[in-house]
Amino acid sequence: MKQSVAEITTERASIYLQQLCKHFAHRLAVEFTPEQGTIPFSIGTCRLEAAGNRLTLKAEAENADLLVQVEGVVERHLVRFAFREPPEIVWRTAEQAPS
């Protein structure tokens, strides 16, 4: 399983988490609270966590190609929701993520 992480600093961390989860819940079995969410795509999964002004996105998929697809879907939608303050989204592989 391949994994990557992106950490975004924004005052709207919980709002964006909920917007993403509600958007995908129309067609996927999404689970979420204001602090955590899981979006199970057919190609992989994205887990979200909002704590204060930090939104953490954790993507996982069977291989690197699918992982890039999961990252892309989540990133495109987040940028669409956050158009007033476009976030800088930098995905790091799990090995590169700080502990």
DOMIBA-115919 format. One record per residue: chain; residue in three letters; x, y, z of N, C-alpha, C, CB in turn. Coordinates in Angstrom, 1 decimal. Each point is the difference from the previous one (the first is absolute). Glycine has a CB too. Example, Ala and Ser with C-alpha at 12.3 -4.5 7.8 and 13.67 -1.06 7.14 Angstrom:
+------+------+--------+--------+--------+--------+---------+--------+--------+--------+--------+--------+---------+--------+
! unit ! code !  neast ! nnorth !    nup ! caeast ! canorth !   caup !  ceast ! cnorth !    cup ! cbeast ! cbnorth !   cbup !
+------+------+--------+--------+--------+--------+---------+--------+--------+--------+--------+--------+---------+--------+
!    A !  ala !   13.2 !   -5.7 !    7.8 !   -0.9 !     1.2 !    0.0 !    0.9 !    1.2 !    0.0 !   -1.9 !    -1.2 !    1.2 !
!    A !  ser !    1.5 !    2.3 !   -1.9 !    0.9 !     1.1 !    0.0 !   -0.8 !    1.1 !    0.8 !    1.2 !    -0.6 !   -2.2 !
+------+------+--------+--------+--------+--------+---------+--------+--------+--------+--------+--------+---------+--------+
***
This chain:
+------+------+--------+--------+--------+--------+---------+--------+--------+--------+--------+--------+---------+--------+
! unit ! code !  neast ! nnorth !    nup ! caeast ! canorth !   caup !  ceast ! cnorth !    cup ! cbeast ! cbnorth !   cbup !
+------+------+--------+--------+--------+--------+---------+--------+--------+--------+--------+--------+---------+--------+
!    A !  met !    0.8 !   -1.2 !    0.0 !   -0.8 !     1.2 !    0.0 !    0.9 !    1.2 !    0.0 !   -1.9 !    -1.2 !    1.2 !
!    A !  lys !    1.6 !    2.1 !   -2.1 !    0.8 !     1.3 !   -0.1 !   -0.8 !    1.1 !    0.8 !    1.0 !    -0.7 !   -2.3 !
!    A !  gln !   -0.3 !    1.6 !    2.9 !   -0.6 !     1.0 !    0.8 !    0.7 !    1.4 !   -0.2 !   -0.8 !    -1.8 !    1.7 !
!    A !  ser !    0.0 !    2.8 !   -1.6 !    0.5 !     1.4 !    0.0 !   -0.8 !    0.9 !    1.0 !    0.8 !    -0.3 !   -2.4 !
!    A !  val !   -0.2 !    1.4 !    2.7 !   -0.6 !     0.9 !    1.0 !    0.2 !    1.4 !   -0.5 !    0.4 !    -1.6 !    1.9 !
!    A !  ala !   -1.4 !    2.5 !   -1.7 !    0.1 !     1.4 !   -0.3 !   -0.6 !    0.7 !    1.3 !   -0.2 !    -0.3 !   -2.6 !
!    A !  glu !    0.9 !    1.3 !    3.0 !   -0.4 !     0.8 !    1.2 !   -0.3 !    1.5 !   -0.5 !    1.3 !    -1.5 !    1.7 !
!    A !  ile !   -2.5 !    2.0 !   -1.5 !   -0.3 !     1.3 !   -0.4 !   -0.4 !    0.8 !    1.2 !   -0.8 !    -0.9 !   -2.2 !
!    A !  thr !    1.4 !    2.1 !    2.2 !   -0.4 !     1.0 !    1.1 !   -1.0 !    0.9 !   -0.5 !    2.3 !    -0.1 !    1.0 !
!    A !  thr !   -3.5 !    0.1 !   -0.3 !   -1.1 !     0.9 !   -0.4 !   -0.9 !    0.1 !    1.2 !    0.1 !    -0.7 !   -2.4 !
!    A !  glu !   -0.7 !    1.9 !    2.6 !   -1.0 !     0.2 !    1.0 !   -1.3 !   -0.8 !   -0.2 !    1.0 !     2.3 !    0.4 !
!    A !  arg !   -1.1 !   -2.8 !   -1.6 !   -1.3 !    -0.7 !   -0.4 !    0.2 !   -1.5 !   -0.1 !   -0.7 !     2.0 !   -1.2 !
!    A !  ala !    1.6 !   -2.6 !    2.0 !    0.4 !    -1.4 !   -0.1 !   -1.3 !   -0.9 !    0.1 !    2.3 !     0.5 !    0.9 !
!    A !  ser !   -3.0 !   -0.3 !    0.2 !   -1.2 !    -0.8 !    0.2 !   -1.1 !    0.2 !   -1.1 !    0.5 !     0.0 !    2.5 !
!    A !  ile !   -0.6 !    1.2 !   -2.9 !   -1.0 !     0.3 !   -1.1 !    0.3 !   -0.7 !   -1.3 !   -0.4 !     2.3 !    1.1 !
!    A !  tyr !    1.7 !   -2.2 !   -1.4 !    0.4 !    -0.7 !   -1.3 !   -0.1 !   -1.5 !    0.1 !    1.6 !     1.9 !   -0.4 !
!    A !  leu !   -1.3 !   -2.5 !    1.6 !   -0.1 !    -1.4 !    0.2 !   -1.5 !   -0.4 !   -0.2 !    1.9 !     0.0 !    1.6 !
!    A !  gln !   -2.8 !    0.7 !   -1.0 !   -1.4 !    -0.3 !   -0.1 !   -0.5 !    0.2 !   -1.5 !   -0.3 !     0.7 !    2.4 !
!    A !  gln !    0.7 !    0.4 !   -3.0 !   -0.4 !     0.2 !   -1.4 !    0.5 !   -1.1 !   -0.9 !    0.1 !     2.5 !    0.4 !
!    A !  leu !    1.1 !   -2.9 !   -0.3 !    0.5 !    -1.2 !   -0.8 !   -0.8 !   -1.2 !    0.3 !    2.3 !     1.0 !    0.0 !
!    A !  cys !   -2.5 !   -1.3 !    1.2 !   -0.7 !    -1.3 !    0.4 !   -1.5 !    0.1 !   -0.5 !    1.5 !    -0.3 !    2.0 !
!    A !  lys !   -2.2 !    1.4 !   -1.8 !   -1.3 !     0.1 !   -0.4 !   -0.1 !   -0.1 !   -1.6 !   -0.5 !     1.4 !    2.0 !
!    A !  his !    1.4 !   -0.8 !   -2.6 !    0.0 !    -0.1 !   -1.5 !    0.1 !   -1.4 !   -0.5 !    1.1 !     2.3 !   -0.1 !
!    A !  phe !   -0.2 !   -3.1 !    0.6 !    0.2 !    -1.3 !   -0.4 !   -1.0 !   -1.0 !    0.6 !    2.4 !     0.5 !   -0.3 !
!    A !  ala !   -3.1 !   -0.1 !    1.3 !   -1.0 !    -0.9 !    0.7 !   -1.2 !   -0.2 !   -0.9 !    0.8 !     0.8 !    2.2 !
!    A !  his !   -1.0 !    0.0 !   -3.3 !   -1.1 !    -0.1 !   -0.9 !    0.1 !   -1.3 !   -0.8 !   -0.2 !     2.4 !   -0.1 !
!    A !  arg !    1.5 !   -3.0 !    0.0 !    0.1 !    -1.2 !   -0.8 !    0.9 !   -1.0 !    0.7 !   -0.4 !     1.3 !   -2.0 !
!    A !  leu !    1.0 !   -1.0 !    3.1 !    0.9 !    -0.9 !    0.7 !   -0.4 !   -0.2 !    1.4 !    1.9 !     0.6 !   -1.5 !
!    A !  ala !   -1.4 !   -1.7 !    2.2 !   -0.4 !    -0.3 !    1.4 !    1.0 !    0.8 !    0.9 !   -0.9 !    -2.3 !   -0.6 !
!    A !  val !    0.8 !    3.6 !    0.6 !    0.9 !     0.9 !    0.8 !   -0.5 !    0.0 !    1.4 !    0.5 !     1.4 !   -2.0 !
!    A !  glu !    0.5 !   -1.4 !    2.9 !   -0.3 !     0.2 !    1.5 !    0.8 !    1.2 !    0.4 !   -0.4 !    -2.5 !    0.4 !
!    A !  phe !   -0.3 !    3.4 !    0.4 !    0.8 !     1.2 !    0.5 !   -0.7 !    0.6 !    1.2 !    0.8 !     0.4 !   -2.3 !
!    A !  thr !    0.0 !    0.3 !    3.0 !   -0.4 !     0.9 !    1.1 !    0.7 !    1.4 !   -0.3 !   -0.2 !    -1.9 !    1.8 !
!    A !  pro !    0.0 !    2.9 !   -1.0 !    0.7 !     1.3 !   -0.3 !    1.5 !   -0.2 !    0.1 !   -2.0 !     1.2 !    0.9 !
!    A !  glu !    2.5 !   -2.2 !   -0.2 !    1.5 !    -0.2 !    0.2 !    0.6 !   -1.0 !   -0.8 !   -0.4 !     0.7 !    2.2 !
!    A !  gln !   -0.3 !   -1.7 !   -2.7 !    0.6 !    -1.1 !   -0.8 !   -1.0 !   -0.5 !   -1.1 !    1.3 !    -0.7 !    2.1 !
!    A !  gly !   -0.7 !    0.2 !   -3.1 !   -0.8 !    -0.6 !   -1.1 !    0.7 !   -1.0 !   -0.8 !   -1.1 !     2.1 !   -0.1 !
!    A !  thr !    0.4 !   -3.0 !   -0.5 !    0.5 !    -1.0 !   -0.9 !   -0.8 !   -0.1 !   -1.3 !    0.8 !    -1.3 !    2.0 !
!    A !  ile !   -0.1 !    1.5 !   -3.1 !   -0.6 !    -0.1 !   -1.3 !    0.5 !   -1.2 !   -0.7 !   -0.2 !     2.5 !   -0.2 !
!    A !  pro !   -0.6 !   -3.6 !    0.0 !    0.5 !    -1.2 !   -0.6 !   -0.3 !    0.0 !   -1.6 !   -0.4 !    -1.2 !    2.2 !
!    A !  phe !    1.4 !    1.7 !   -2.9 !   -0.2 !    -0.1 !   -1.5 !    0.3 !   -1.4 !   -0.5 !    0.8 !     2.4 !   -0.1 !
!    A !  ser !   -1.2 !   -2.7 !   -1.1 !    0.2 !    -1.3 !   -0.6 !    1.5 !   -0.2 !   -0.2 !   -2.3 !     0.0 !   -1.1 !
!    A !  ile !    3.0 !    1.0 !    1.0 !    1.5 !    -0.1 !   -0.4 !    0.9 !    0.1 !    1.3 !   -0.5 !     1.0 !   -2.2 !
!    A !  gly !   -0.1 !   -0.6 !    3.3 !    0.8 !     0.2 !    1.2 !   -0.9 !    0.7 !    1.1 !    2.2 !     0.0 !   -1.3 !
!    A !  thr !   -1.5 !    0.5 !    2.3 !   -0.7 !     0.6 !    1.1 !    0.7 !    1.3 !    0.4 !   -0.8 !    -2.2 !    0.9 !
!    A !  cys !    0.0 !    3.2 !   -0.4 !    0.5 !     1.2 !    0.5 !   -0.5 !    0.1 !    1.4 !    0.2 !     1.1 !   -2.3 !
!    A !  arg !    0.7 !   -0.9 !    3.3 !   -0.4 !     0.3 !    1.4 !    0.3 !    1.4 !    0.3 !    0.4 !    -2.4 !    0.7 !
!    A !  leu !   -1.3 !    3.1 !   -0.1 !    0.2 !     1.4 !    0.3 !   -0.1 !    0.3 !    1.5 !   -1.0 !     0.6 !   -2.3 !
!    A !  glu !    1.8 !    0.3 !    2.7 !   -0.1 !     0.4 !    1.4 !    0.2 !    1.5 !    0.1 !    0.9 !    -2.2 !    0.8 !
!    A !  ala !   -1.8 !    2.8 !    0.0 !    0.0 !     1.5 !    0.2 !    0.3 !    0.2 !    1.5 !   -1.6 !     0.5 !   -1.9 !
!    A !  ala !    2.7 !    0.2 !    2.2 !    0.3 !     0.4 !    1.4 !    0.5 !    1.4 !    0.0 !    0.6 !    -2.4 !    0.5 !
!    A !  gly !   -1.4 !    3.3 !    0.1 !    0.3 !     1.4 !    0.0 !    0.0 !    0.5 !   -1.4 !    1.3 !    -0.3 !    2.1 !
!    A !  asn !   -0.1 !    0.9 !   -2.5 !    0.1 !     0.6 !   -1.3 !    0.8 !   -0.9 !   -0.9 !   -0.1 !     2.2 !    1.0 !
!    A !  arg !    0.1 !   -3.5 !   -0.8 !    0.7 !    -1.0 !   -0.8 !   -0.9 !   -1.1 !   -0.5 !    2.1 !     0.5 !    1.3 !
!    A !  leu !   -2.1 !   -0.6 !   -2.7 !   -0.8 !    -1.1 !   -0.6 !    1.1 !   -1.0 !   -0.6 !   -2.0 !     1.6 !   -0.6 !
!    A !  thr !    1.9 !   -2.8 !    1.1 !    0.9 !    -1.0 !   -0.5 !   -0.7 !   -1.0 !   -0.9 !    1.3 !     0.2 !    2.1 !
!    A !  leu !   -0.8 !   -0.5 !   -3.2 !   -0.5 !    -0.9 !   -1.0 !    0.9 !   -1.2 !   -0.1 !   -1.2 !     1.9 !   -1.3 !
!    A !  lys !    0.7 !   -3.1 !    1.4 !    0.8 !    -1.2 !   -0.1 !   -0.6 !   -0.9 !   -1.1 !    0.7 !     0.1 !    2.5 !
!    A !  ala !    0.0 !   -0.2 !   -3.6 !   -0.5 !    -0.8 !   -1.1 !    0.7 !   -1.4 !    0.0 !   -0.4 !     2.1 !   -1.3 !
!    A !  glu !   -0.3 !   -3.1 !    0.9 !    0.6 !    -1.3 !   -0.1 !   -0.7 !   -0.8 !   -1.2 !    0.6 !     0.0 !    2.5 !
!    A !  ala !    0.3 !   -0.8 !   -3.2 !   -0.5 !    -0.7 !   -1.1 !    0.9 !   -1.2 !   -0.2 !   -0.9 !     2.0 !   -1.1 !
!    A !  glu !    0.5 !   -2.9 !    0.3 !    0.8 !    -1.3 !   -0.3 !    1.3 !    0.3 !   -0.7 !   -2.1 !    -1.2 !   -0.1 !
!    A !  asn !    2.2 !    2.2 !   -0.7 !    1.3 !     0.2 !   -0.7 !    0.2 !    1.5 !   -0.2 !   -0.2 !    -2.2 !   -1.2 !
!    A !  ala !    1.3 !    2.6 !    0.7 !    0.4 !     1.4 !   -0.1 !   -0.9 !    0.7 !   -1.0 !    2.3 !    -0.5 !    0.5 !
!    A !  asp !   -2.7 !   -0.1 !   -1.6 !   -0.9 !     0.6 !   -1.0 !   -1.4 !    0.4 !    0.6 !    1.2 !    -1.2 !   -1.8 !
!    A !  leu !   -1.7 !    0.2 !    2.5 !   -1.3 !     0.3 !    0.7 !    0.1 !    1.0 !    1.1 !   -0.7 !    -2.4 !   -0.6 !
!    A !  leu !    1.8 !    2.4 !    1.3 !    0.2 !     1.0 !    1.0 !    0.0 !    1.4 !   -0.6 !    1.3 !    -1.6 !    1.4 !
!    A !  val !   -0.7 !    1.8 !   -2.5 !    0.1 !     1.3 !   -0.7 !   -1.5 !    0.4 !   -0.4 !    2.4 !    -0.4 !   -0.8 !
!    A !  gln !   -3.2 !   -0.6 !    0.4 !   -1.4 !     0.3 !   -0.3 !   -0.8 !    0.5 !    1.2 !    0.2 !    -1.7 !   -1.9 !
!    A !  val !    0.0 !    1.0 !    3.0 !   -0.7 !     0.4 !    1.2 !    0.4 !    1.4 !    0.4 !   -0.1 !    -2.4 !    0.8 !
!    A !  glu !    1.4 !    2.6 !   -0.7 !    0.5 !     1.4 !    0.3 !   -0.7 !    1.0 !   -0.9 !    2.2 !    -1.0 !    0.8 !
!    A !  gly !   -2.2 !    0.8 !   -2.1 !   -0.5 !     0.9 !   -1.0 !   -1.5 !    0.3 !    0.2 !    1.7 !    -0.8 !   -1.6 !
!    A !  val !   -2.5 !   -0.2 !    1.9 !   -1.4 !     0.2 !    0.2 !   -0.2 !    0.9 !    1.2 !   -0.6 !    -2.3 !   -1.1 !
!    A !  val !    1.2 !    1.9 !    2.2 !   -0.2 !     0.8 !    1.2 !    0.5 !    1.4 !   -0.1 !    0.2 !    -2.1 !    1.3 !
!    A !  glu !    1.0 !    2.3 !   -2.0 !    0.6 !     1.3 !   -0.1 !   -0.9 !    0.9 !   -0.9 !    2.3 !    -1.0 !    0.3 !
!    A !  arg !   -2.8 !    0.5 !   -1.4 !   -0.8 !     0.8 !   -0.9 !   -1.3 !    0.5 !    0.7 !    0.9 !    -1.3 !   -2.0 !
!    A !  his !   -1.5 !    0.4 !    2.8 !   -1.2 !     0.4 !    0.6 !    0.3 !    1.0 !    1.2 !   -1.0 !    -2.2 !   -0.6 !
!    A !  leu !    2.0 !    2.0 !    1.3 !    0.4 !     0.9 !    1.1 !    0.3 !    1.4 !   -0.6 !    0.9 !    -1.9 !    1.4 !
!    A !  val !   -0.2 !    1.9 !   -2.5 !    0.3 !     1.3 !   -0.6 !   -1.3 !    0.7 !   -0.4 !    2.3 !    -0.9 !   -0.8 !
!    A !  arg !   -3.2 !    0.2 !    0.3 !   -1.3 !     0.5 !   -0.5 !   -0.7 !    0.6 !    1.2 !   -0.1 !    -1.6 !   -1.9 !
!    A !  phe !    0.0 !    0.9 !    3.0 !   -0.7 !     0.5 !    1.2 !    0.8 !    1.2 !    0.7 !   -0.9 !    -2.3 !    0.3 !
!    A !  ala !    2.2 !    2.3 !   -0.5 !    0.8 !     1.0 !    0.7 !    0.5 !    1.1 !   -0.9 !    0.7 !    -1.7 !    1.6 !
!    A !  phe !   -1.6 !    2.0 !   -2.6 !    0.5 !     1.0 !   -1.1 !    0.3 !    1.4 !    0.6 !   -1.4 !    -1.3 !   -1.6 !
!    A !  arg !    0.8 !    1.7 !    2.7 !    0.3 !     1.3 !    0.5 !    1.4 !    0.1 !    0.7 !   -2.5 !     0.3 !    0.4 !
!    A !  glu !    3.0 !   -1.4 !    0.1 !    1.3 !    -0.1 !    0.6 !    0.6 !   -1.3 !   -0.5 !   -0.6 !     1.4 !    2.0 !
!    A !  pro !    1.1 !   -1.5 !   -3.3 !    0.5 !    -1.3 !   -0.5 !    1.1 !   -0.5 !    0.9 !   -0.6 !     0.7 !   -2.3 !
!    A !  pro !    0.4 !   -2.0 !    2.8 !    1.0 !    -0.5 !    0.8 !    1.2 !   -0.6 !   -0.8 !   -1.8 !    -0.6 !    1.7 !
!    A !  glu !    3.0 !    0.6 !   -1.0 !    1.1 !    -0.6 !   -0.6 !    0.0 !   -1.5 !    0.5 !    1.4 !     2.2 !   -0.1 !
!    A !  ile !   -1.5 !   -3.1 !   -0.9 !   -0.2 !    -1.4 !    0.3 !    1.3 !   -0.7 !   -0.5 !   -2.6 !     0.1 !   -0.1 !
!    A !  val !    3.4 !   -0.6 !    1.0 !    1.2 !    -0.8 !   -0.3 !   -0.1 !   -1.4 !    0.6 !    1.4 !     2.2 !   -0.1 !
!    A !  trp !   -1.5 !   -3.1 !   -0.8 !   -0.1 !    -1.4 !    0.4 !    1.4 !   -0.6 !    0.3 !   -2.2 !    -0.3 !   -1.3 !
!    A !  arg !    2.3 !   -0.4 !    2.4 !    1.3 !    -0.7 !    0.3 !   -0.3 !   -1.4 !    0.2 !    1.0 !     2.0 !    1.1 !
!    A !  thr !   -0.1 !   -2.9 !   -1.5 !   -0.2 !    -1.4 !    0.2 !    0.1 !   -0.2 !    1.5 !    0.9 !    -0.7 !   -2.3 !
!    A !  ala !   -1.5 !   -0.4 !    2.8 !    0.0 !    -0.3 !    1.4 !    1.4 !    0.0 !    0.6 !   -2.1 !    -1.4 !   -0.3 !
!    A !  glu !    3.1 !    1.0 !   -0.5 !    1.4 !     0.0 !    0.5 !    0.5 !    1.4 !    0.2 !    0.4 !    -2.2 !   -1.2 !
!    A !  gln !   -0.9 !    3.2 !    0.4 !    0.5 !     1.3 !    0.1 !   -0.8 !    0.8 !    1.1 !    0.6 !    -0.1 !   -2.4 !
!    A !  ala !   -1.7 !   -0.4 !    2.8 !   -0.8 !     0.8 !    1.0 !    0.7 !    0.1 !    1.3 !   -2.1 !    -0.8 !   -1.1 !
!    A !  pro !    2.0 !    1.9 !    1.8 !    0.6 !     0.2 !    1.3 !   -0.7 !   -0.9 !    1.0 !    0.7 !     2.3 !   -0.5 !
!    A !  ser !    0.1 !   -2.8 !    1.5 !   -0.7 !    -0.9 !    1.0 !   -0.5 !    0.8 !    1.1 !    1.5 !    -1.8 !   -0.6 !
+------+------+--------+--------+--------+--------+---------+--------+--------+--------+--------+--------+---------+--------+
***
